[in-house]
Amino acid sequence: MSGIPLTLDLALLGLVAGAAVLDLKTRRIPNVLTVPALALALVLRGIMGVDPLLGGLMAAGIAFLICLPVFALGGLGGGDVKLLTAVGAFLGMERLWGALAVTAIAGGIFALASILLRRRTKETAWNMYMIFGKLRTRSAYAGWKEDSGDGLNIRSAGALTQPYGVAIAIGAIWAINPFF
């Protein structure tokens, strides 16, 4: 049974490498990649025992619940949410938090670099002000449409988007080997 944790890590590496490449090329992370990966992670954890399976289910659920509001606000794509859910199932609770933290840091660095390179600092600051203003009044995105020109949704025309699968891959790889 000692080979199963290694198999989990190798399968996770394959998943995040494939997702990062696809996200870079197509800006999509397809269900055909994420859904079977989630199932594989849970099967492998189930072979290890009830506690590892429950840890994988809990980590997948927490990753999903953390991502869901960001997705609802238009800050993540559905593929990103499903990928992070599958990553949670692979990592389990013991490695989830570090992976999420490193993913968020990497994603933030990529976003900041994109904002600066594309000279969109003022527009981004205004959008952040609008987002937090709406959140403060508890009417976040109420009645907003993708084509309304708000610039506050990743699906809006002209929105700055990032292939977040790359940041997720960095977080997952760090969780497997925090010294890379």
Backbone as numpy.savetxt, mean C-alpha at the origin, in Angstrom:
# Nx Ny Nz CAx CAy CAz Cx Cy Cz
9.14 -28.48 8.78 8.34 -27.27 8.78 9.18 -26.00 8.78
10.48 -26.13 8.95 11.34 -24.94 9.01 11.45 -24.26 7.65
11.11 -24.96 6.57 11.18 -24.35 5.24 10.01 -23.45 4.91
8.92 -23.52 5.68 7.74 -22.72 5.36 7.98 -21.23 5.59
8.60 -20.79 6.70 8.87 -19.36 6.82 9.74 -18.82 5.67
10.71 -19.62 5.24 11.54 -19.21 4.10 10.68 -19.13 2.83
9.80 -20.09 2.64 8.90 -20.08 1.50 8.00 -18.85 1.54
7.51 -18.49 2.72 6.70 -17.27 2.87 7.50 -16.04 2.41
8.72 -15.93 2.88 9.55 -14.77 2.52 9.87 -14.74 1.03
10.19 -15.89 0.46 10.50 -15.93 -0.98 9.28 -15.60 -1.83
8.13 -16.13 -1.43 6.89 -15.82 -2.16 6.56 -14.34 -2.04
6.77 -13.78 -0.84 6.54 -12.34 -0.64 7.47 -11.51 -1.53
8.74 -11.90 -1.59 9.68 -11.19 -2.46 9.22 -11.23 -3.92
8.77 -12.39 -4.37 8.27 -12.51 -5.73 7.05 -11.62 -5.96
6.15 -11.61 -4.98 4.94 -10.78 -5.08 5.29 -9.30 -5.20
6.09 -8.79 -4.28 6.35 -7.35 -4.28 7.23 -6.93 -5.45
8.13 -7.81 -5.89 8.94 -7.49 -7.07 8.05 -7.40 -8.30
7.17 -8.38 -8.46 6.25 -8.36 -9.60 5.31 -7.17 -9.55
4.79 -6.87 -8.38 3.87 -5.74 -8.23 4.58 -4.42 -8.52
5.81 -4.27 -8.04 6.56 -3.03 -8.27 6.81 -2.82 -9.77
7.22 -3.88 -10.44 7.48 -3.77 -11.88 6.20 -3.43 -12.63
5.12 -4.14 -12.33 3.84 -3.85 -13.00 3.36 -2.43 -12.71
3.50 -2.00 -11.47 3.05 -0.66 -11.10 3.89 0.41 -11.81
5.18 0.18 -11.94 6.03 1.12 -12.67 5.65 1.19 -14.15
5.37 0.02 -14.74 5.08 -0.03 -16.18 3.66 0.41 -16.51
2.68 -0.02 -15.70 1.27 0.18 -16.07 0.49 1.05 -15.11
1.09 1.35 -13.95 0.40 2.08 -12.87 -0.83 1.32 -12.37
-0.76 -0.01 -12.44 -1.82 -0.87 -11.94 -1.19 -2.09 -11.27
-1.86 -2.57 -10.23 -1.48 -3.82 -9.58 -2.72 -4.71 -9.69
-2.67 -5.70 -10.57 -3.89 -6.46 -10.87 -4.28 -7.47 -9.79
-5.59 -7.75 -9.74 -6.12 -8.74 -8.81 -5.52 -10.11 -9.04
-5.18 -10.42 -10.30 -4.63 -11.74 -10.61 -3.31 -11.96 -9.88
-2.69 -10.90 -9.42 -1.45 -11.01 -8.64 -1.75 -11.02 -7.14
-2.60 -10.11 -6.69 -2.78 -9.92 -5.25 -3.69 -10.96 -4.59
-4.76 -11.34 -5.25 -5.72 -12.26 -4.63 -5.12 -13.65 -4.42
-4.48 -14.26 -5.45 -3.83 -15.56 -5.18 -2.70 -15.46 -4.16
-2.01 -14.32 -4.13 -0.93 -14.15 -3.15 -1.48 -14.15 -1.74
-2.59 -13.49 -1.53 -3.23 -13.48 -0.21 -3.61 -14.91 0.19
-4.20 -15.64 -0.75 -4.58 -17.03 -0.46 -3.35 -17.90 -0.15
-2.29 -17.74 -0.93 -1.06 -18.51 -0.70 -0.49 -18.22 0.68
-0.45 -16.94 1.05 0.09 -16.58 2.36 -0.70 -17.25 3.47
-2.01 -17.24 3.36 -2.83 -17.83 4.40 -2.72 -19.35 4.43
-2.60 -19.98 3.27 -2.41 -21.43 3.22 -1.08 -21.80 3.88
-0.02 -21.10 3.53 1.29 -21.39 4.12 1.29 -21.17 5.62
0.65 -20.10 6.06 0.56 -19.83 7.50 -0.30 -20.89 8.18
-1.34 -21.34 7.49 -2.18 -22.39 8.05 -1.42 -23.69 8.23
-0.51 -24.01 7.32 0.33 -25.20 7.45 1.22 -25.09 8.69
1.63 -23.87 9.00 2.49 -23.65 10.17 1.71 -23.80 11.48
0.39 -23.64 11.43 -0.42 -23.80 12.64 -1.49 -22.74 12.76
-2.30 -22.88 13.78 -3.43 -21.97 13.99 -2.94 -20.57 14.36
-1.98 -20.48 15.26 -1.50 -19.15 15.68 -0.88 -18.37 14.52
0.00 -18.98 13.70 0.51 -18.24 12.55 -0.60 -17.83 11.56
-1.59 -18.71 11.37 -2.70 -18.37 10.49 -3.48 -17.18 11.04
-3.78 -17.21 12.32 -4.51 -16.09 12.93 -3.70 -14.80 12.87
-2.38 -14.91 13.06 -1.52 -13.74 12.95 -1.53 -13.16 11.54
-1.53 -14.02 10.54 -1.60 -13.56 9.16 -2.94 -12.91 8.84
-4.02 -13.54 9.33 -5.36 -12.95 9.12 -5.48 -11.59 9.80
-4.96 -11.50 11.03 -5.04 -10.24 11.76 -4.21 -9.15 11.06
-3.01 -9.50 10.63 -2.16 -8.52 9.96 -2.77 -8.08 8.63
-3.36 -9.02 7.89 -4.02 -8.66 6.63 -5.19 -7.73 6.92
-5.97 -8.04 7.95 -7.11 -7.20 8.29 -6.71 -5.81 8.74
-5.66 -5.72 9.54 -5.19 -4.41 10.00 -4.65 -3.59 8.83
-3.86 -4.23 7.97 -3.34 -3.51 6.79 -4.50 -2.99 5.94
-5.51 -3.82 5.74 -6.68 -3.41 4.96 -7.39 -2.24 5.63
-7.62 -2.33 6.93 -8.33 -1.26 7.64 -7.55 0.05 7.67
-6.23 -0.03 7.72 -5.41 1.18 7.68 -5.49 1.83 6.31
-5.50 1.02 5.26 -5.51 1.53 3.89 -6.87 2.02 3.43
-7.93 1.45 3.97 -9.27 1.74 3.48 -9.63 3.23 3.52
-9.39 3.95 4.62 -9.72 5.38 4.61 -8.89 6.17 3.59
-7.62 5.78 3.42 -6.77 6.47 2.45 -7.30 6.23 1.04
-7.75 5.01 0.77 -8.37 4.68 -0.52 -9.66 5.49 -0.69
-10.49 5.55 0.35 -11.75 6.27 0.26 -11.54 7.76 0.00
-10.44 8.30 0.49 -10.12 9.71 0.26 -9.42 9.93 -1.07
-9.18 8.86 -1.82 -8.55 9.00 -3.12 -7.04 9.04 -3.09
-6.44 8.62 -1.99 -4.99 8.69 -1.87 -4.26 7.41 -2.24
-4.98 6.31 -2.38 -4.40 5.03 -2.78 -5.32 4.38 -3.79
-4.73 3.59 -4.65 -5.53 2.81 -5.58 -5.94 1.49 -4.95
-6.92 0.85 -5.52 -7.40 -0.43 -5.01 -6.34 -1.50 -5.03
-5.49 -1.51 -6.07 -4.41 -2.49 -6.13 -3.42 -2.33 -5.00
-3.16 -1.09 -4.62 -2.26 -0.82 -3.49 -2.85 -1.40 -2.20
-4.14 -1.21 -2.00 -4.80 -1.72 -0.80 -4.72 -3.24 -0.76
-5.03 -3.88 -1.89 -5.00 -5.35 -1.94 -3.57 -5.88 -1.78
-2.60 -5.17 -2.36 -1.22 -5.60 -2.20 -0.79 -5.50 -0.74
-1.09 -4.41 -0.08 -0.72 -4.26 1.33 -1.45 -5.29 2.20
-2.67 -5.64 1.84 -3.40 -6.68 2.57 -2.67 -8.01 2.44
-2.27 -8.36 1.22 -1.54 -9.61 1.01 -0.18 -9.58 1.72
0.51 -8.44 1.66 1.79 -8.31 2.35 1.60 -8.54 3.84
0.53 -7.99 4.41 0.24 -8.22 5.82 0.07 -9.70 6.14
-0.63 -10.42 5.25 -0.83 -11.86 5.47 0.50 -12.60 5.45
1.39 -12.21 4.56 2.71 -12.85 4.51 3.53 -12.54 5.76
3.52 -11.29 6.18 4.40 -10.87 7.26 3.90 -11.23 8.64
2.59 -11.24 8.84 2.05 -11.48 10.16 2.23 -10.26 11.05
1.67 -10.34 12.22 1.69 -9.19 13.13 3.10 -8.82 13.57
3.98 -9.81 13.68 5.31 -9.54 14.21 6.15 -8.64 13.30
5.83 -8.57 12.01 6.64 -7.74 11.10 5.82 -6.68 10.36
4.52 -6.63 10.61 3.65 -5.71 9.87 3.97 -4.25 10.13
4.10 -3.86 11.38 4.23 -2.43 11.72 5.49 -1.81 11.12
6.59 -2.52 11.17 7.81 -2.01 10.56 7.66 -1.84 9.06
7.03 -2.82 8.43 6.82 -2.74 6.98 5.95 -1.55 6.62
4.87 -1.33 7.39 3.99 -0.18 7.11 4.73 1.14 7.31
5.55 1.22 8.36 6.29 2.46 8.62 7.29 2.74 7.50
8.04 1.74 7.09 9.03 1.94 6.02 8.33 2.24 4.69
7.20 1.58 4.44 6.42 1.86 3.23 5.96 3.32 3.22
5.45 3.79 4.34 4.98 5.18 4.41 6.13 6.17 4.22
7.27 5.88 4.82 8.43 6.77 4.67 8.90 6.79 3.22
9.04 5.61 2.61 9.47 5.54 1.21 8.47 6.24 0.30
7.18 6.00 0.52 6.15 6.66 -0.28 6.19 8.17 -0.12
6.42 8.63 1.10 6.51 10.07 1.35 7.71 10.70 0.65
8.83 10.01 0.68 10.03 10.51 -0.01 9.79 10.58 -1.51
9.18 9.53 -2.08 8.87 9.53 -3.52 7.91 10.66 -3.86
6.89 10.86 -3.03 5.91 11.91 -3.30 6.55 13.29 -3.22
7.36 13.52 -2.20 8.04 14.81 -2.06 8.96 15.07 -3.24
9.70 14.06 -3.65 10.58 14.22 -4.81 9.77 14.55 -6.06
8.65 13.89 -6.25 7.80 14.14 -7.41 7.25 15.57 -7.39
6.82 16.01 -6.22 6.28 17.37 -6.07 7.35 18.40 -6.42
8.55 18.20 -5.90 9.62 19.16 -6.14 10.10 19.13 -7.59
10.27 17.92 -8.15 10.74 17.81 -9.53 9.73 18.37 -10.54
8.47 18.22 -10.22 7.43 18.71 -11.14 6.97 20.13 -10.80
7.61 20.71 -9.80 7.32 22.09 -9.39 5.83 22.30 -9.09
5.30 21.45 -8.24 3.89 21.51 -7.89 3.70 21.80 -6.40
4.63 22.52 -5.80 4.61 22.76 -4.37 3.38 23.56 -3.94
3.09 24.67 -4.62 1.95 25.51 -4.23 0.63 24.76 -4.40
0.47 24.08 -5.52 -0.76 23.33 -5.78 -0.94 22.22 -4.74
0.14 21.54 -4.40 0.06 20.46 -3.42 -0.28 21.02 -2.04
0.33 22.13 -1.67 0.02 22.75 -0.38 -1.45 23.15 -0.32
-1.97 23.72 -1.39 -3.39 24.11 -1.43 -4.29 22.87 -1.31
-3.95 21.82 -2.03 -4.75 20.60 -1.97 -4.75 20.01 -0.56
-3.59 20.01 0.09 -3.51 19.50 1.46 -4.36 20.35 2.40
-4.32 21.65 2.22 -5.17 22.54 3.01 -6.65 22.19 2.81
-7.04 21.96 1.57 -8.42 21.62 1.27 -8.81 20.27 1.88
-7.93 19.30 1.76 -8.21 17.97 2.32 -8.41 18.07 3.83
-7.47 18.72 4.52 -7.57 18.79 5.97 -8.73 19.68 6.41
-9.06 20.68 5.62 -10.25 21.49 5.91 -11.52 20.68 5.82
-11.61 19.85 4.81 -12.79 18.98 4.66 -12.85 17.94 5.77
-11.70 17.38 6.14 -11.67 16.40 7.22 -12.09 17.04 8.54
-11.63 18.27 8.75 -11.96 18.97 9.99 -13.46 19.19 10.12
-14.12 19.42 9.00 -15.57 19.65 9.04 -16.36 18.36 8.86
-15.65 17.23 8.82 -16.27 15.90 8.71 -17.10 15.73 7.45
-16.73 16.44 6.41 -17.44 16.25 5.15 -16.45 15.92 4.04
-15.46 15.13 4.40 -14.39 14.81 3.45 -14.96 14.24 2.16
-14.68 14.94 1.10 -15.01 14.52 -0.25 -16.51 14.39 -0.51
-17.33 14.92 0.35 -18.77 14.83 0.13 -19.15 15.60 -1.12
-19.70 14.90 -2.08 -20.17 15.53 -3.29 -19.10 15.86 -4.31
-17.84 15.55 -4.04 -16.80 15.85 -5.02 -16.84 14.84 -6.14
-16.54 15.25 -7.30 -16.52 14.37 -8.45 -15.10 14.29 -8.98
-14.76 13.17 -9.66 -13.41 12.99 -10.19 -13.03 14.10 -11.16
-13.98 14.60 -11.91 -13.67 15.60 -12.92 -14.02 17.01 -12.47
-14.15 17.23 -11.16 -14.57 18.54 -10.67 -13.46 19.57 -10.67
-12.23 19.14 -10.96 -11.13 20.09 -11.00 -10.51 20.37 -9.65
-10.94 19.65 -8.61 -10.38 19.88 -7.28 -8.92 19.46 -7.18
-8.50 18.49 -8.00 -7.14 17.98 -7.93 -6.88 17.19 -6.67
-7.93 16.70 -6.04 -7.79 16.05 -4.75 -8.02 14.54 -4.81
-7.96 13.97 -5.98 -8.23 12.55 -6.14 -7.21 11.98 -7.11
-6.69 10.80 -6.83 -5.66 10.23 -7.69 -6.20 9.92 -9.08
-7.51 9.85 -9.22 -8.09 9.58 -10.52 -8.40 10.86 -11.29
-8.18 12.02 -10.69 -8.43 13.29 -11.35 -7.39 13.54 -12.43
-7.83 14.20 -13.49 -6.89 14.56 -14.56 -5.81 15.47 -13.99
-4.57 15.18 -14.33 -3.45 16.01 -13.90 -2.96 15.74 -12.49
-3.57 14.79 -11.79 -3.14 14.49 -10.43 -1.75 13.86 -10.45
-0.94 14.22 -9.46 0.36 13.57 -9.29 0.12 12.20 -8.67
0.54 11.18 -9.34 0.40 9.83 -8.79 1.77 9.19 -8.70
1.87 8.23 -7.82 3.12 7.51 -7.63 2.85 6.03 -7.80
3.78 5.28 -8.34 3.64 3.83 -8.34 3.95 3.31 -6.93
2.94 3.34 -6.06 3.12 3.04 -4.64 3.55 1.60 -4.41
3.39 0.74 -5.43 3.86 -0.63 -5.32 5.35 -0.70 -5.04
6.09 0.30 -5.51 7.54 0.35 -5.25 7.80 0.61 -3.77
7.07 1.55 -3.18 7.22 1.84 -1.75 6.80 0.63 -0.91
5.73 -0.06 -1.34 5.28 -1.26 -0.63 6.36 -2.33 -0.69
6.99 -2.48 -1.85 8.08 -3.46 -2.00 9.23 -3.12 -1.06
9.59 -1.87 -0.98 10.68 -1.46 -0.09 10.34 -1.80 1.36
9.11 -1.50 1.78 8.68 -1.82 3.15 8.69 -3.31 3.43
8.21 -4.10 2.47 8.17 -5.56 2.66 9.58 -6.14 2.71
10.45 -5.67 1.83 11.83 -6.18 1.83 12.53 -5.80 3.13
12.29 -4.59 3.60 12.88 -4.18 4.87 12.39 -5.07 6.01
11.10 -5.44 5.98 10.54 -6.28 7.04 11.18 -7.67 7.04
11.54 -8.16 5.86 12.20 -9.46 5.75 13.64 -9.35 6.22
14.32 -8.27 5.82 15.73 -8.07 6.17 15.93 -6.58 6.50
15.79 -6.20 7.75 15.89 -4.78 8.11 17.26 -4.16 7.94
18.22 -4.93 7.45 19.56 -4.40 7.28 19.95 -4.15 5.83
18.95 -4.27 4.91 19.30 -4.08 3.49 19.55 -2.64 3.18
